[in-house]
Amino acid sequence: MKTRKSFWLEALSIGATVILFWVPFYFVIVNALKDKQEASLLNLKWPTSIHFLENMREVITARDYMLLRAFYNSSLLTILSIAVLILVCSTAGFVMQRRVDKASPWLNFFVLSGLIIPPAIVPTIWVLDGLGLFKTMTGLVLVEVALGFPFCVLLYKGFMAAIPREIDEAAIVDGCGGGQLFFKMILPLLQPVTATIVVTSSVGIFNDFTNPLYFFPGSKNATVQLTLYNFQSQFVTQWNLLFMNILLITIPPLLLFIFFNKKIVAGMTAGSVKG
């Protein structure tokens, strides 16, 4: 009885996954291969003729190769944000896990509040403009780091609890300072959770739509998600080119997630169980 019930639950889960994720993805692929007239019908039928190369060429060359500039901007934003996140969050997680005093509960409270309190767009623009960072890559990187900071710190802190304090004491006895202790002894042990943060945060930052729209405006500053506006207007939408654009900007994060899926699960599990 239990075996039959578990079978139906698994079958139901697989069916829900197919409906929620793979059917929409198939819908995007099918319509990306159609011509303008067929794609306007917005159905799941296979195209009568394949227009993959034509649609891809038109999407890439649209608005003076805007998609290529967007890929560069999104890649640069992702790389810089991930590098800063790893450096800042790993050191913060180390300090918060190892240091226990009267300020520790307050630090934990402020980090947790970052997961609960929603970001404020207008005050953030005002602050960035006052610092001369509005419409700059640096300002957008700082925004992405600030939004990803609470989650990454909690992951690092939870994983750090599994690392024995005896390692710290042995390193200090051998003459290591604080920086040497962390970067030479602790940071190499954080590879599983670091891999988790790299993949999950990379997908989120690369696919971010809201923050580049508000804090990094301008056609030259466009990121991949903002290129979807190239084929939409008030009266006309080129559905075949829009779906081809969606397909092109979806493939890189999808491949990254597929190849590193095991590392994501390992890092999340180690951080939660050992912490």
LINCORLIN-V255363 format. One record per residue. N is the residue number from 0. RES is the residue in one letter. NEAR is the number of other ideal C-beta (glycine too) atoms within 10 Angstrom. Layout:
[[N	RES	NEAR] [N	RES	NEAR]]
This chain:
[[0	M	5] [1	K	6] [2	T	6] [3	R	8] [4	K	9] [5	S	10] [6	F	10] [7	W	9] [8	L	10] [9	E	10] [10	A	10] [11	L	10] [12	S	10] [13	I	10] [14	G	10] [15	A	10] [16	T	11] [17	V	11] [18	I	10] [19	L	9] [20	F	10] [21	W	10] [22	V	11] [23	P	10] [24	F	13] [25	Y	12] [26	F	14] [27	V	16] [28	I	15] [29	V	17] [30	N	25] [31	A	24] [32	L	21] [33	K	26] [34	D	15] [35	K	14] [36	Q	9] [37	E	20] [38	A	24] [39	S	15] [40	L	11] [41	L	11] [42	N	12] [43	L	10] [44	K	10] [45	W	10] [46	P	16] [47	T	8] [48	S	8] [49	I	12] [50	H	20] [51	F	14] [52	L	8] [53	E	14] [54	N	26] [55	M	17] [56	R	12] [57	E	16] [58	V	25] [59	I	15] [60	T	12] [61	A	16] [62	R	14] [63	D	9] [64	Y	11] [65	M	19] [66	L	20] [67	L	12] [68	R	18] [69	A	24] [70	F	19] [71	Y	12] [72	N	20] [73	S	24] [74	S	15] [75	L	14] [76	L	23] [77	T	24] [78	I	14] [79	L	18] [80	S	25] [81	I	23] [82	A	13] [83	V	16] [84	L	26] [85	I	19] [86	L	13] [87	V	16] [88	C	26] [89	S	25] [90	T	18] [91	A	17] [92	G	24] [93	F	22] [94	V	16] [95	M	19] [96	Q	20] [97	R	16] [98	R	10] [99	V	9] [100	D	7] [101	K	6] [102	A	10] [103	S	13] [104	P	10] [105	W	9] [106	L	15] [107	N	14] [108	F	10] [109	F	11] [110	V	19] [111	L	13] [112	S	10] [113	G	17] [114	L	12] [115	I	7] [116	I	10] [117	P	5] [118	P	13] [119	A	10] [120	I	13] [121	V	8] [122	P	9] [123	T	18] [124	I	16] [125	W	12] [126	V	15] [127	L	21] [128	D	13] [129	G	9] [130	L	12] [131	G	10] [132	L	17] [133	F	18] [134	K	15] [135	T	15] [136	M	15] [137	T	12] [138	G	21] [139	L	27] [140	V	23] [141	L	20] [142	V	23] [143	E	24] [144	V	21] [145	A	14] [146	L	20] [147	G	22] [148	F	18] [149	P	18] [150	F	18] [151	C	24] [152	V	27] [153	L	20] [154	L	25] [155	Y	24] [156	K	23] [157	G	19] [158	F	26] [159	M	22] [160	A	14] [161	A	14] [162	I	17] [163	P	9] [164	R	10] [165	E	8] [166	I	13] [167	D	18] [168	E	11] [169	A	13] [170	A	18] [171	I	14] [172	V	8] [173	D	10] [174	G	7] [175	C	16] [176	G	9] [177	G	13] [178	G	9] [179	Q	13] [180	L	20] [181	F	19] [182	F	14] [183	K	11] [184	M	17] [185	I	19] [186	L	16] [187	P	9] [188	L	14] [189	L	22] [190	Q	11] [191	P	17] [192	V	29] [193	T	23] [194	A	16] [195	T	23] [196	I	25] [197	V	20] [198	V	20] [199	T	19] [200	S	22] [201	S	21] [202	V	18] [203	G	16] [204	I	26] [205	F	22] [206	N	16] [207	D	23] [208	F	12] [209	T	11] [210	N	20] [211	P	24] [212	L	15] [213	Y	17] [214	F	22] [215	F	24] [216	P	12] [217	G	9] [218	S	14] [219	K	10] [220	N	18] [221	A	22] [222	T	27] [223	V	27] [224	Q	20] [225	L	21] [226	T	25] [227	L	13] [228	Y	15] [229	N	19] [230	F	21] [231	Q	13] [232	S	9] [233	Q	5] [234	F	4] [235	V	10] [236	T	14] [237	Q	20] [238	W	20] [239	N	25] [240	L	22] [241	L	22] [242	F	23] [243	M	28] [244	N	29] [245	I	21] [246	L	20] [247	L	18] [248	I	22] [249	T	15] [250	I	10] [251	P	18] [252	P	19] [253	L	13] [254	L	10] [255	L	15] [256	F	14] [257	I	8] [258	F	10] [259	F	19] [260	N	11] [261	K	9] [262	K	17] [263	I	18] [264	V	11] [265	A	15] [266	G	24] [267	M	18] [268	T	12] [269	A	17] [270	G	23] [271	S	11] [272	V	10] [273	K	13] [274	G	16]]
